[in-house]
Amino acid sequence: MRVVFADCSVDYSGRLDAHLERAHRLIMVKADGSVLVHADGGSYKPLNWMSPPATMRVRAPEGVDAEAGVTEVWEVSATKSDDQLVIRVFSISADYTENLGEEPGLIKDGVEADLQKLLAEQVERLGEGATLVRREYPTPIGPVDLMVRDGNGGYIAVEIKRRGGIDGVEQLTRYLDLLGRDARLQPLHGVFAAQEIKPQARTLAEDRGIECLVLDYDAMRGMDHPEDRLF
C-alpha cells in the first residue's frame, strides 16, 4: 500500500462528474488497483475513489496544469468502464509505501459455527428435557445444523443462521421434507434459530409450522449481565 499526503485537486468523470478543489489530502493507493482520496474528517468514507480493477498512470503536467504549478498528474482508469479519476498533485509532504502481505481476513464474532456450538451445548433453550442427538445431522441434500430429541420423545431439526431470511426457512423446509420420510424420527418438527429473524421469514416459518427462536449471543456466552442494564 502506498500512502501519500499531498496538496492536490481531484476530478472524477464517468457515471457522474465530481470535482474537489485544491487542498491537502491523504491519498491511498492499494495493491488491488483501488485509489482513495481522504480528508481529515468524514469517518472512514473517502471524498472520492476508484474501485478495482483499475490502472494508474502518472504523467508530467502540460499547458494550464504546468502553469498552475501542478507537478504530477495521476490518471486512474477503471478497467471495465470509462470512469476516470484524475489527481493533480501540486506538492507531496509525505510518501510512504509498505507491503502489508497477505490479508488473513476478518473473523466475525458470532458466526453460524459459534452459534451452532453454543446451542448444541445449551439445547435446553429448545425446550425442557431436550437432548442433543447430533450436530450436522446428514440428509441427502446436506446436513441440518442440529438434531435434538425433545422431552416428549419426538425430534427437532434445527437450522441456525446469524440473520434469518426466507432462504433459510426454505432450506429448513427441504430438510424437514426429507427427514420426515424416516419413520425413526417421528414425530418431527423444525426450529429456525438466528440472532435476528426477518419479519417475512418469521411469517413463512410460522405458516409452515416451523418454530422461530431468536438467539442472544452474549447471553449464550455468559457475557450478558441484566443487573448492569439501565433499562
Secondary structure as a PSIPRED ss2 file (coil, helix, strand):
# PSIPRED VFORMAT (PSIPRED V4.0)

   1 M C   1.000  0.000  0.000
   2 R E   0.000  0.000  1.000
   3 V E   0.000  0.000  1.000
   4 V E   0.000  0.000  1.000
   5 F E   0.000  0.000  1.000
   6 A E   0.000  0.000  1.000
   7 D E   0.000  0.000  1.000
   8 C E   0.000  0.000  1.000
   9 S E   0.000  0.000  1.000
  10 V E   0.000  0.000  1.000
  11 D E   0.000  0.000  1.000
  12 Y E   0.000  0.000  1.000
  13 S E   0.000  0.000  1.000
  14 G C   1.000  0.000  0.000
  15 R C   1.000  0.000  0.000
  16 L C   1.000  0.000  0.000
  17 D C   1.000  0.000  0.000
  18 A E   0.000  0.000  1.000
  19 H E   0.000  0.000  1.000
  20 L E   0.000  0.000  1.000
  21 E E   0.000  0.000  1.000
  22 R E   0.000  0.000  1.000
  23 A E   0.000  0.000  1.000
  24 H E   0.000  0.000  1.000
  25 R E   0.000  0.000  1.000
  26 L E   0.000  0.000  1.000
  27 I E   0.000  0.000  1.000
  28 M E   0.000  0.000  1.000
  29 V E   0.000  0.000  1.000
  30 K C   1.000  0.000  0.000
  31 A C   1.000  0.000  0.000
  32 D C   1.000  0.000  0.000
  33 G C   1.000  0.000  0.000
  34 S C   1.000  0.000  0.000
  35 V E   0.000  0.000  1.000
  36 L E   0.000  0.000  1.000
  37 V E   0.000  0.000  1.000
  38 H E   0.000  0.000  1.000
  39 A C   1.000  0.000  0.000
  40 D C   1.000  0.000  0.000
  41 G C   1.000  0.000  0.000
  42 G C   1.000  0.000  0.000
  43 S C   1.000  0.000  0.000
  44 Y C   1.000  0.000  0.000
  45 K C   1.000  0.000  0.000
  46 P C   1.000  0.000  0.000
  47 L C   1.000  0.000  0.000
  48 N E   0.000  0.000  1.000
  49 W E   0.000  0.000  1.000
  50 M E   0.000  0.000  1.000
  51 S C   1.000  0.000  0.000
  52 P C   1.000  0.000  0.000
  53 P C   1.000  0.000  0.000
  54 A E   0.000  0.000  1.000
  55 T E   0.000  0.000  1.000
  56 M E   0.000  0.000  1.000
  57 R E   0.000  0.000  1.000
  58 V E   0.000  0.000  1.000
  59 R E   0.000  0.000  1.000
  60 A C   1.000  0.000  0.000
  61 P C   1.000  0.000  0.000
  62 E C   1.000  0.000  0.000
  63 G H   0.000  1.000  0.000
  64 V H   0.000  1.000  0.000
  65 D H   0.000  1.000  0.000
  66 A H   0.000  1.000  0.000
  67 E H   0.000  1.000  0.000
  68 A H   0.000  1.000  0.000
  69 G C   1.000  0.000  0.000
  70 V C   1.000  0.000  0.000
  71 T C   1.000  0.000  0.000
  72 E E   0.000  0.000  1.000
  73 V E   0.000  0.000  1.000
  74 W E   0.000  0.000  1.000
  75 E E   0.000  0.000  1.000
  76 V E   0.000  0.000  1.000
  77 S E   0.000  0.000  1.000
  78 A E   0.000  0.000  1.000
  79 T C   1.000  0.000  0.000
  80 K C   1.000  0.000  0.000
  81 S C   1.000  0.000  0.000
  82 D C   1.000  0.000  0.000
  83 D C   1.000  0.000  0.000
  84 Q E   0.000  0.000  1.000
  85 L E   0.000  0.000  1.000
  86 V E   0.000  0.000  1.000
  87 I E   0.000  0.000  1.000
  88 R E   0.000  0.000  1.000
  89 V E   0.000  0.000  1.000
  90 F E   0.000  0.000  1.000
  91 S E   0.000  0.000  1.000
  92 I E   0.000  0.000  1.000
  93 S E   0.000  0.000  1.000
  94 A E   0.000  0.000  1.000
  95 D E   0.000  0.000  1.000
  96 Y E   0.000  0.000  1.000
  97 T E   0.000  0.000  1.000
  98 E C   1.000  0.000  0.000
  99 N C   1.000  0.000  0.000
 100 L C   1.000  0.000  0.000
 101 G C   1.000  0.000  0.000
 102 E C   1.000  0.000  0.000
 103 E C   1.000  0.000  0.000
 104 P C   1.000  0.000  0.000
 105 G C   1.000  0.000  0.000
 106 L C   1.000  0.000  0.000
 107 I C   1.000  0.000  0.000
 108 K C   1.000  0.000  0.000
 109 D C   1.000  0.000  0.000
 110 G C   1.000  0.000  0.000
 111 V C   1.000  0.000  0.000
 112 E H   0.000  1.000  0.000
 113 A H   0.000  1.000  0.000
 114 D H   0.000  1.000  0.000
 115 L H   0.000  1.000  0.000
 116 Q H   0.000  1.000  0.000
 117 K H   0.000  1.000  0.000
 118 L H   0.000  1.000  0.000
 119 L H   0.000  1.000  0.000
 120 A H   0.000  1.000  0.000
 121 E H   0.000  1.000  0.000
 122 Q C   1.000  0.000  0.000
 123 V H   0.000  1.000  0.000
 124 E H   0.000  1.000  0.000
 125 R H   0.000  1.000  0.000
 126 L H   0.000  1.000  0.000
 127 G C   1.000  0.000  0.000
 128 E C   1.000  0.000  0.000
 129 G C   1.000  0.000  0.000
 130 A C   1.000  0.000  0.000
 131 T E   0.000  0.000  1.000
 132 L E   0.000  0.000  1.000
 133 V E   0.000  0.000  1.000
 134 R E   0.000  0.000  1.000
 135 R E   0.000  0.000  1.000
 136 E E   0.000  0.000  1.000
 137 Y E   0.000  0.000  1.000
 138 P C   1.000  0.000  0.000
 139 T C   1.000  0.000  0.000
 140 P C   1.000  0.000  0.000
 141 I C   1.000  0.000  0.000
 142 G C   1.000  0.000  0.000
 143 P C   1.000  0.000  0.000
 144 V E   0.000  0.000  1.000
 145 D E   0.000  0.000  1.000
 146 L E   0.000  0.000  1.000
 147 M E   0.000  0.000  1.000
 148 V E   0.000  0.000  1.000
 149 R E   0.000  0.000  1.000
 150 D C   1.000  0.000  0.000
 151 G C   1.000  0.000  0.000
 152 N C   1.000  0.000  0.000
 153 G C   1.000  0.000  0.000
 154 G C   1.000  0.000  0.000
 155 Y E   0.000  0.000  1.000
 156 I E   0.000  0.000  1.000
 157 A E   0.000  0.000  1.000
 158 V E   0.000  0.000  1.000
 159 E E   0.000  0.000  1.000
 160 I E   0.000  0.000  1.000
 161 K E   0.000  0.000  1.000
 162 R E   0.000  0.000  1.000
 163 R E   0.000  0.000  1.000
 164 G E   0.000  0.000  1.000
 165 G C   1.000  0.000  0.000
 166 I H   0.000  1.000  0.000
 167 D H   0.000  1.000  0.000
 168 G H   0.000  1.000  0.000
 169 V H   0.000  1.000  0.000
 170 E H   0.000  1.000  0.000
 171 Q H   0.000  1.000  0.000
 172 L H   0.000  1.000  0.000
 173 T H   0.000  1.000  0.000
 174 R H   0.000  1.000  0.000
 175 Y H   0.000  1.000  0.000
 176 L H   0.000  1.000  0.000
 177 D H   0.000  1.000  0.000
 178 L H   0.000  1.000  0.000
 179 L H   0.000  1.000  0.000
 180 G C   1.000  0.000  0.000
 181 R C   1.000  0.000  0.000
 182 D C   1.000  0.000  0.000
 183 A H   0.000  1.000  0.000
 184 R H   0.000  1.000  0.000
 185 L H   0.000  1.000  0.000
 186 Q C   1.000  0.000  0.000
 187 P C   1.000  0.000  0.000
 188 L E   0.000  0.000  1.000
 189 H E   0.000  0.000  1.000
 190 G E   0.000  0.000  1.000
 191 V E   0.000  0.000  1.000
 192 F E   0.000  0.000  1.000
 193 A E   0.000  0.000  1.000
 194 A E   0.000  0.000  1.000
 195 Q E   0.000  0.000  1.000
 196 E E   0.000  0.000  1.000
 197 I E   0.000  0.000  1.000
 198 K C   1.000  0.000  0.000
 199 P H   0.000  1.000  0.000
 200 Q H   0.000  1.000  0.000
 201 A H   0.000  1.000  0.000
 202 R H   0.000  1.000  0.000
 203 T H   0.000  1.000  0.000
 204 L H   0.000  1.000  0.000
 205 A H   0.000  1.000  0.000
 206 E H   0.000  1.000  0.000
 207 D H   0.000  1.000  0.000
 208 R C   1.000  0.000  0.000
 209 G C   1.000  0.000  0.000
 210 I C   1.000  0.000  0.000
 211 E E   0.000  0.000  1.000
 212 C E   0.000  0.000  1.000
 213 L E   0.000  0.000  1.000
 214 V E   0.000  0.000  1.000
 215 L C   1.000  0.000  0.000
 216 D C   1.000  0.000  0.000
 217 Y H   0.000  1.000  0.000
 218 D H   0.000  1.000  0.000
 219 A H   0.000  1.000  0.000
 220 M H   0.000  1.000  0.000
 221 R C   1.000  0.000  0.000
 222 G C   1.000  0.000  0.000
 223 M C   1.000  0.000  0.000
 224 D C   1.000  0.000  0.000
 225 H C   1.000  0.000  0.000
 226 P H   0.000  1.000  0.000
 227 E H   0.000  1.000  0.000
 228 D H   0.000  1.000  0.000
 229 R C   1.000  0.000  0.000
 230 L C   1.000  0.000  0.000
 231 F C   1.000  0.000  0.000
